């Protein structure tokens, strides 16, 4: 998995193609405090229980909010989307945080 520039992501196409998307925002793979989350992110992306979820690594340098959170907490900043809507975003420091966020995503119901 590689970090991609958010300007190169076709967001409308992704939101139409995938019901669930999880985005790991980081400036680079060696982000201080992100090592454990990076490893877990890769492992969970391979799990059958999350096969419906599209996992993306996106360069945080084009997202000032993500950059602020990463610098402040020295941990990965994750955003999860369902049907193109942002469901949750927060810093994640380990496997349980990421699993909890993904599980909440999978049961989330959009109320219109």
C-alpha positions as CSV (number, residue, x, y, z in Angstrom):
1,X,0.0,0.0,0.0
2,X,1.3,3.4,-0.8
3,X,0.4,7.0,0.2
4,X,-1.3,8.8,-2.6
5,X,-1.8,12.5,-3.2
6,X,-5.4,13.5,-2.5
7,X,-5.4,15.6,-5.7
8,X,-4.9,12.4,-7.6
9,X,-7.9,10.6,-6.0
10,X,-11.1,10.6,-8.0
11,X,-13.3,11.1,-4.9
12,X,-16.7,11.1,-6.7
13,X,-15.8,7.8,-8.5
14,X,-14.6,6.2,-5.2
15,X,-17.7,7.3,-3.3
16,X,-19.9,5.8,-6.0
17,X,-17.9,2.6,-6.3
18,X,-17.5,1.8,-2.6
19,X,-20.1,1.9,0.2
20,X,-17.4,2.1,2.9
21,X,-14.1,3.9,2.7
22,X,-11.5,4.4,5.4
23,X,-8.7,7.0,4.8
24,X,-5.5,7.0,6.7
25,X,-4.0,10.5,6.4
26,X,-0.3,10.8,6.9
27,X,2.5,12.9,5.5
28,X,4.7,9.8,5.0
29,X,4.9,6.2,6.1
30,X,7.4,7.0,8.8
31,X,5.1,9.4,10.5
32,X,6.1,9.7,14.2
33,X,3.7,7.7,16.4
34,X,2.0,6.1,13.3
35,X,4.0,2.8,13.1
36,X,1.6,0.6,15.1
37,X,-1.4,2.0,13.3
38,X,0.2,1.6,9.9
39,X,0.9,-2.1,10.6
40,X,-2.7,-2.7,11.9
41,X,-4.1,-0.7,8.9
42,X,-2.4,-3.1,6.5
43,X,-3.4,-6.2,8.4
44,X,-7.1,-5.2,8.8
45,X,-7.3,-4.3,5.1
46,X,-6.6,-8.0,4.4
47,X,-9.3,-9.4,6.8
48,X,-12.4,-10.9,5.5
49,X,-14.6,-9.1,8.0
50,X,-13.6,-5.8,6.3
51,X,-13.6,-6.9,2.7
52,X,-16.4,-4.4,2.0
53,X,-14.2,-1.5,3.0
54,X,-11.9,0.3,0.7
55,X,-8.6,1.2,2.6
56,X,-6.7,4.3,1.4
57,X,-3.5,6.0,2.5
58,X,-3.7,9.7,1.6
59,X,-1.0,12.4,1.9
60,X,-2.1,14.6,4.8
61,X,-0.1,17.6,3.5
62,X,-3.1,18.6,1.3
63,X,-5.4,18.5,4.3
64,X,-4.7,21.2,6.9
65,X,-7.1,19.7,9.5
66,X,-5.5,16.2,9.3
67,X,-2.0,17.8,9.5
68,X,-2.9,19.7,12.6
69,X,-4.3,16.5,14.3
70,X,-1.2,14.5,13.4
71,X,1.3,17.1,14.6
72,X,-0.6,17.7,17.8
73,X,-1.1,14.0,18.8
74,X,1.8,12.3,16.9
75,X,-0.7,9.6,15.8
76,X,-2.5,8.6,12.7
77,X,-5.6,10.6,11.6
78,X,-8.3,8.3,10.2
79,X,-11.5,9.3,8.4
80,X,-14.3,6.9,7.6
81,X,-17.1,7.4,5.0
82,X,-20.3,5.6,4.2
83,X,-22.0,6.3,0.9
84,X,-19.8,9.4,0.4
85,X,-20.7,10.9,3.8
86,X,-18.1,11.4,6.5
87,X,-19.2,9.3,9.5
88,X,-16.3,9.8,11.8
89,X,-12.7,11.1,11.9
90,X,-10.2,11.1,14.7
91,X,-6.7,10.2,15.7
92,X,-6.1,6.5,16.2
93,X,-3.3,5.0,18.3
94,X,-3.7,1.3,17.9
95,X,-5.6,-1.8,16.7
96,X,-8.5,-1.5,19.1
97,X,-9.1,2.2,18.2
98,X,-9.1,1.3,14.5
99,X,-11.3,-1.8,14.9
100,X,-13.8,0.1,16.9
101,X,-14.0,2.9,14.3
102,X,-14.4,0.3,11.5
103,X,-17.1,-1.6,13.4
104,X,-19.0,1.7,14.0
105,X,-18.8,2.4,10.3
106,X,-20.2,-0.9,9.3
107,X,-23.3,-0.5,11.5
108,X,-23.8,3.2,10.9
109,X,-27.3,4.1,9.5
110,X,-27.7,7.4,7.6
111,X,-30.8,9.3,8.7
112,X,-32.2,11.6,6.2
